[in-house]
Amino acid sequence: EFNNLDMDARRKIVSKGSLDISFELAYVYYETGNYEGALSLLSGKGGTETRNLEAAIRRKLGFQALKSHKYESALENYNRLNSLSSASVSDQYNFAIAKLMTNKLSNPKETLEKYANQKIPEAVLNYAIYLDEAGEGAKATQYYEKYVSMTTSRKSEEIRRMIASKQRVWGSE
């Protein structure tokens, strides 16, 4: 039906005047959560719109994989996202976490500190945990406190109680 419209009418719908059904269906799949179906429709296609849609899909798939502890899948999706040149700082941080969880992150302390210093709350908390597990309790406490000051979540209250407990054990208030 779209192709039966005159060119002016088609340009009002799509600026180029032509409709890529595969791309449109891929977008619908993306909107409805069928990310794998969307990727299959985009494979082999070029163009800015296609790269942007693939980046959005890879971002969602990478985040879902991280949340469900499927770190290899997260690595694959964030690596592709980076190659599309549209990875945000948060995406790059998530990529670093996936690498950390698969023991593929060189210099984890420096990398985690770099993201923690960019004031990403989750990065601050993860760096504090990393320091705590590495036996650097005093420095970890500083980052726990930084996390608490950045957030107001329930997790923040748990961290606040933990800091108080550690300070009592170490004898510093």
C-alpha positions as protocol buffer text, in pm:
chain_id: "A"
residue {
  index: 1
  type: GLU
  ca { x: 0 y: 0 z: 0 }
}
residue {
  index: 2
  type: PHE
  ca { x: 286 y: 235 z: 79 }
}
residue {
  index: 3
  type: ASN
  ca { x: 434 y: 187 z: -269 }
}
residue {
  index: 4
  type: ASN
  ca { x: 101 y: 283 z: -428 }
}
residue {
  index: 5
  type: LEU
  ca { x: 114 y: 631 z: -270 }
}
residue {
  index: 6
  type: ASP
  ca { x: 256 y: 918 z: -473 }
}
residue {
  index: 7
  type: MET
  ca { x: 613 y: 1027 z: -391 }
}
residue {
  index: 8
  type: ASP
  ca { x: 508 y: 1339 z: -194 }
}
residue {
  index: 9
  type: ALA
  ca { x: 283 y: 1132 z: 32 }
}
residue {
  index: 10
  type: ARG
  ca { x: 561 y: 874 z: 83 }
}
residue {
  index: 11
  type: ARG
  ca { x: 811 y: 1147 z: 174 }
}
residue {
  index: 12
  type: LYS
  ca { x: 571 y: 1274 z: 443 }
}
residue {
  index: 13
  type: ILE
  ca { x: 586 y: 929 z: 600 }
}
residue {
  index: 14
  type: VAL
  ca { x: 954 y: 851 z: 532 }
}
residue {
  index: 15
  type: SER
  ca { x: 1196 y: 1126 z: 431 }
}
residue {
  index: 16
  type: LYS
  ca { x: 1362 y: 917 z: 158 }
}
residue {
  index: 17
  type: GLY
  ca { x: 1031 y: 827 z: 1 }
}
residue {
  index: 18
  type: SER
  ca { x: 1108 y: 456 z: 19 }
}
residue {
  index: 19
  type: LEU
  ca { x: 1024 y: 220 z: 300 }
}
residue {
  index: 20
  type: ASP
  ca { x: 1258 y: -57 z: 411 }
}
residue {
  index: 21
  type: ILE
  ca { x: 1014 y: -318 z: 540 }
}
residue {
  index: 22
  type: SER
  ca { x: 1290 y: -525 z: 703 }
}
residue {
  index: 23
  type: PHE
  ca { x: 1412 y: -223 z: 898 }
}
residue {
  index: 24
  type: GLU
  ca { x: 1060 y: -125 z: 1001 }
}
residue {
  index: 25
  type: LEU
  ca { x: 986 y: -480 z: 1117 }
}
residue {
  index: 26
  type: ALA
  ca { x: 1320 y: -489 z: 1303 }
}
residue {
  index: 27
  type: TYR
  ca { x: 1218 y: -170 z: 1482 }
}
residue {
  index: 28
  type: VAL
  ca { x: 883 y: -323 z: 1578 }
}
residue {
  index: 29
  type: TYR
  ca { x: 1066 y: -630 z: 1705 }
}
residue {
  index: 30
  type: TYR
  ca { x: 1293 y: -403 z: 1908 }
}
residue {
  index: 31
  type: GLU
  ca { x: 997 y: -217 z: 2056 }
}
residue {
  index: 32
  type: THR
  ca { x: 827 y: -544 z: 2153 }
}
residue {
  index: 33
  type: GLY
  ca { x: 1139 y: -699 z: 2304 }
}
residue {
  index: 34
  type: ASN
  ca { x: 1218 y: -949 z: 2027 }
}
residue {
  index: 35
  type: TYR
  ca { x: 1581 y: -841 z: 2010 }
}
residue {
  index: 36
  type: GLU
  ca { x: 1716 y: -1153 z: 1841 }
}
residue {
  index: 37
  type: GLY
  ca { x: 1452 y: -1125 z: 1568 }
}
residue {
  index: 38
  type: ALA
  ca { x: 1540 y: -760 z: 1519 }
}
residue {
  index: 39
  type: LEU
  ca { x: 1911 y: -839 z: 1485 }
}
residue {
  index: 40
  type: SER
  ca { x: 1844 y: -1108 z: 1229 }
}
residue {
  index: 41
  type: LEU
  ca { x: 1654 y: -859 z: 1013 }
}
residue {
  index: 42
  type: LEU
  ca { x: 1934 y: -603 z: 1040 }
}
residue {
  index: 43
  type: SER
  ca { x: 2222 y: -834 z: 951 }
}
residue {
  index: 44
  type: GLY
  ca { x: 2396 y: -733 z: 634 }
}
residue {
  index: 45
  type: LYS
  ca { x: 2232 y: -390 z: 620 }
}
residue {
  index: 46
  type: GLY
  ca { x: 2422 y: -63 z: 640 }
}
residue {
  index: 47
  type: GLY
  ca { x: 2337 y: 296 z: 714 }
}
residue {
  index: 48
  type: THR
  ca { x: 2315 y: 522 z: 1014 }
}
residue {
  index: 49
  type: GLU
  ca { x: 1961 y: 424 z: 1113 }
}
residue {
  index: 50
  type: THR
  ca { x: 2051 y: 56 z: 1105 }
}
residue {
  index: 51
  type: ARG
  ca { x: 2365 y: 112 z: 1316 }
}
residue {
  index: 52
  type: ASN
  ca { x: 2165 y: 318 z: 1567 }
}
residue {
  index: 53
  type: LEU
  ca { x: 1898 y: 50 z: 1597 }
}
residue {
  index: 54
  type: GLU
  ca { x: 2157 y: -225 z: 1632 }
}
residue {
  index: 55
  type: ALA
  ca { x: 2335 y: -21 z: 1900 }
}
residue {
  index: 56
  type: ALA
  ca { x: 2009 y: 16 z: 2095 }
}
residue {
  index: 57
  type: ILE
  ca { x: 1946 y: -358 z: 2066 }
}
residue {
  index: 58
  type: ARG
  ca { x: 2302 y: -448 z: 2170 }
}
residue {
  index: 59
  type: ARG
  ca { x: 2272 y: -213 z: 2469 }
}
residue {
  index: 60
  type: LYS
  ca { x: 1953 y: -388 z: 2584 }
}
residue {
  index: 61
  type: LEU
  ca { x: 2093 y: -738 z: 2522 }
}
residue {
  index: 62
  type: GLY
  ca { x: 2419 y: -657 z: 2700 }
}
residue {
  index: 63
  type: PHE
  ca { x: 2241 y: -517 z: 3004 }
}
residue {
  index: 64
  type: GLN
  ca { x: 2002 y: -815 z: 3019 }
}
residue {
  index: 65
  type: ALA
  ca { x: 2296 y: -1053 z: 2996 }
}
residue {
  index: 66
  type: LEU
  ca { x: 2475 y: -875 z: 3282 }
}
residue {
  index: 67
  type: LYS
  ca { x: 2165 y: -887 z: 3500 }
}
residue {
  index: 68
  type: SER
  ca { x: 2120 y: -1260 z: 3435 }
}
residue {
  index: 69
  type: HIS
  ca { x: 2492 y: -1332 z: 3489 }
}
residue {
  index: 70
  type: LYS
  ca { x: 2550 y: -1438 z: 3127 }
}
residue {
  index: 71
  type: TYR
  ca { x: 2881 y: -1256 z: 3107 }
}
residue {
  index: 72
  type: GLU
  ca { x: 3007 y: -1405 z: 2780 }
}
residue {
  index: 73
  type: SER
  ca { x: 2691 y: -1285 z: 2607 }
}
residue {
  index: 74
  type: ALA
  ca { x: 2731 y: -945 z: 2769 }
}
residue {
  index: 75
  type: LEU
  ca { x: 3090 y: -929 z: 2643 }
}
residue {
  index: 76
  type: GLU
  ca { x: 2980 y: -1011 z: 2290 }
}
residue {
  index: 77
  type: ASN
  ca { x: 2706 y: -748 z: 2287 }
}
residue {
  index: 78
  type: TYR
  ca { x: 2911 y: -470 z: 2446 }
}
residue {
  index: 79
  type: ASN
  ca { x: 3206 y: -548 z: 2220 }
}
residue {
  index: 80
  type: ARG
  ca { x: 2980 y: -509 z: 1915 }
}
residue {
  index: 81
  type: LEU
  ca { x: 2831 y: -193 z: 2064 }
}
residue {
  index: 82
  type: ASN
  ca { x: 3181 y: -48 z: 2099 }
}
residue {
  index: 83
  type: SER
  ca { x: 3254 y: -130 z: 1736 }
}
residue {
  index: 84
  type: LEU
  ca { x: 2941 y: 61 z: 1635 }
}
residue {
  index: 85
  type: SER
  ca { x: 3098 y: 369 z: 1798 }
}
residue {
  index: 86
  type: SER
  ca { x: 2795 y: 448 z: 2008 }
}
residue {
  index: 87
  type: ALA
  ca { x: 2887 y: 314 z: 2350 }
}
residue {
  index: 88
  type: SER
  ca { x: 2825 y: 556 z: 2635 }
}
residue {
  index: 89
  type: VAL
  ca { x: 3036 y: 573 z: 2951 }
}
residue {
  index: 90
  type: SER
  ca { x: 2779 y: 350 z: 3122 }
}
residue {
  index: 91
  type: ASP
  ca { x: 2802 y: 99 z: 2837 }
}
residue {
  index: 92
  type: GLN
  ca { x: 3181 y: 97 z: 2863 }
}
residue {
  index: 93
  type: TYR
  ca { x: 3153 y: 47 z: 3238 }
}
residue {
  index: 94
  type: ASN
  ca { x: 2915 y: -246 z: 3187 }
}
residue {
  index: 95
  type: PHE
  ca { x: 3162 y: -390 z: 2936 }
}
residue {
  index: 96
  type: ALA
  ca { x: 3438 y: -360 z: 3197 }
}
residue {
  index: 97
  type: ILE
  ca { x: 3220 y: -539 z: 3454 }
}
residue {
  index: 98
  type: ALA
  ca { x: 3151 y: -822 z: 3208 }
}
residue {
  index: 99
  type: LYS
  ca { x: 3527 y: -849 z: 3151 }
}
residue {
  index: 100
  type: LEU
  ca { x: 3589 y: -848 z: 3526 }
}
residue {
  index: 101
  type: MET
  ca { x: 3336 y: -1125 z: 3581 }
}
residue {
  index: 102
  type: THR
  ca { x: 3499 y: -1339 z: 3310 }
}
residue {
  index: 103
  type: ASN
  ca { x: 3853 y: -1268 z: 3437 }
}
residue {
  index: 104
  type: LYS
  ca { x: 3937 y: -1084 z: 3113 }
}
residue {
  index: 105
  type: LEU
  ca { x: 3992 y: -741 z: 3265 }
}
residue {
  index: 106
  type: SER
  ca { x: 4353 y: -638 z: 3294 }
}
residue {
  index: 107
  type: ASN
  ca { x: 4422 y: -391 z: 3573 }
}
residue {
  index: 108
  type: PRO
  ca { x: 4082 y: -428 z: 3746 }
}
residue {
  index: 109
  type: LYS
  ca { x: 4170 y: -193 z: 4031 }
}
residue {
  index: 110
  type: GLU
  ca { x: 4267 y: 95 z: 3799 }
}
residue {
  index: 111
  type: THR
  ca { x: 3972 y: 34 z: 3568 }
}
residue {
  index: 112
  type: LEU
  ca { x: 3717 y: 21 z: 3850 }
}
residue {
  index: 113
  type: GLU
  ca { x: 3869 y: 329 z: 4012 }
}
residue {
  index: 114
  type: LYS
  ca { x: 3847 y: 518 z: 3681 }
}
residue {
  index: 115
  type: TYR
  ca { x: 3473 y: 455 z: 3654 }
}
residue {
  index: 116
  type: ALA
  ca { x: 3414 y: 516 z: 4024 }
}
residue {
  index: 117
  type: ASN
  ca { x: 3574 y: 858 z: 3985 }
}
residue {
  index: 118
  type: GLN
  ca { x: 3327 y: 936 z: 3704 }
}
residue {
  index: 119
  type: LYS
  ca { x: 3055 y: 929 z: 3970 }
}
residue {
  index: 120
  type: ILE
  ca { x: 2858 y: 632 z: 3836 }
}
residue {
  index: 121
  type: PRO
  ca { x: 2687 y: 512 z: 4157 }
}
residue {
  index: 122
  type: GLU
  ca { x: 2709 y: 143 z: 4071 }
}
residue {
  index: 123
  type: ALA
  ca { x: 3077 y: 186 z: 3981 }
}
residue {
  index: 124
  type: VAL
  ca { x: 3146 y: 355 z: 4314 }
}
residue {
  index: 125
  type: LEU
  ca { x: 2981 y: 68 z: 4502 }
}
residue {
  index: 126
  type: ASN
  ca { x: 3156 y: -202 z: 4299 }
}
residue {
  index: 127
  type: TYR
  ca { x: 3493 y: -36 z: 4350 }
}
residue {
  index: 128
  type: ALA
  ca { x: 3429 y: -15 z: 4724 }
}
residue {
  index: 129
  type: ILE
  ca { x: 3343 y: -386 z: 4729 }
}
residue {
  index: 130
  type: TYR
  ca { x: 3655 y: -464 z: 4527 }
}
residue {
  index: 131
  type: LEU
  ca { x: 3871 y: -267 z: 4771 }
}
residue {
  index: 132
  type: ASP
  ca { x: 3701 y: -433 z: 5067 }
}
residue {
  index: 133
  type: GLU
  ca { x: 3769 y: -779 z: 4927 }
}
residue {
  index: 134
  type: ALA
  ca { x: 4130 y: -679 z: 4853 }
}
residue {
  index: 135
  type: GLY
  ca { x: 4180 y: -592 z: 5220 }
}
residue {
  index: 136
  type: GLU
  ca { x: 4184 y: -214 z: 5175 }
}
residue {
  index: 137
  type: GLY
  ca { x: 3911 y: -149 z: 5429 }
}
residue {
  index: 138
  type: ALA
  ca { x: 3986 y: 217 z: 5502 }
}
residue {
  index: 139
  type: LYS
  ca { x: 3985 y: 316 z: 5136 }
}
residue {
  index: 140
  type: ALA
  ca { x: 3680 y: 96 z: 5076 }
}
residue {
  index: 141
  type: THR
  ca { x: 3496 y: 284 z: 5351 }
}
residue {
  index: 142
  type: GLN
  ca { x: 3563 y: 614 z: 5174 }
}
residue {
  index: 143
  type: TYR
  ca { x: 3401 y: 479 z: 4859 }
}
residue {
  index: 144
  type: TYR
  ca { x: 3111 y: 325 z: 5052 }
}
residue {
  index: 145
  type: GLU
  ca { x: 3051 y: 668 z: 5206 }
}
residue {
  index: 146
  type: LYS
  ca { x: 3073 y: 829 z: 4865 }
}
residue {
  index: 147
  type: TYR
  ca { x: 2812 y: 582 z: 4737 }
}
residue {
  index: 148
  type: VAL
  ca { x: 2580 y: 657 z: 5028 }
}
residue {
  index: 149
  type: SER
  ca { x: 2606 y: 1031 z: 4961 }
}
residue {
  index: 150
  type: MET
  ca { x: 2517 y: 974 z: 4594 }
}
residue {
  index: 151
  type: THR
  ca { x: 2207 y: 761 z: 4647 }
}
residue {
  index: 152
  type: THR
  ca { x: 1901 y: 738 z: 4863 }
}
residue {
  index: 153
  type: SER
  ca { x: 1811 y: 376 z: 4794 }
}
residue {
  index: 154
  type: ARG
  ca { x: 1747 y: 93 z: 5035 }
}
residue {
  index: 155
  type: LYS
  ca { x: 2088 y: -45 z: 4940 }
}
residue {
  index: 156
  type: SER
  ca { x: 2239 y: 284 z: 5055 }
}
residue {
  index: 157
  type: GLU
  ca { x: 2089 y: 229 z: 5402 }
}
residue {
  index: 158
  type: GLU
  ca { x: 2241 y: -122 z: 5412 }
}
residue {
  index: 159
  type: ILE
  ca { x: 2580 y: 25 z: 5322 }
}
residue {
  index: 160
  type: ARG
  ca { x: 2540 y: 294 z: 5590 }
}
residue {
  index: 161
  type: ARG
  ca { x: 2483 y: 25 z: 5855 }
}
residue {
  index: 162
  type: MET
  ca { x: 2782 y: -175 z: 5728 }
}
residue {
  index: 163
  type: ILE
  ca { x: 3007 y: 134 z: 5746 }
}
residue {
  index: 164
  type: ALA
  ca { x: 2900 y: 197 z: 6106 }
}
residue {
  index: 165
  type: SER
  ca { x: 2972 y: -165 z: 6192 }
}
residue {
  index: 166
  type: LYS
  ca { x: 3317 y: -157 z: 6031 }
}
residue {
  index: 167
  type: GLN
  ca { x: 3403 y: 168 z: 6206 }
}
residue {
  index: 168
  type: ARG
  ca { x: 3312 y: 14 z: 6542 }
}
residue {
  index: 169
  type: VAL
  ca { x: 3534 y: -287 z: 6466 }
}
residue {
  index: 170
  type: TRP
  ca { x: 3826 y: -72 z: 6354 }
}
residue {
  index: 171
  type: GLY
  ca { x: 3777 y: 168 z: 6642 }
}
residue {
  index: 172
  type: SER
  ca { x: 3739 y: 476 z: 6425 }
}
residue {
  index: 173
  type: GLU
  ca { x: 3423 y: 685 z: 6423 }
}
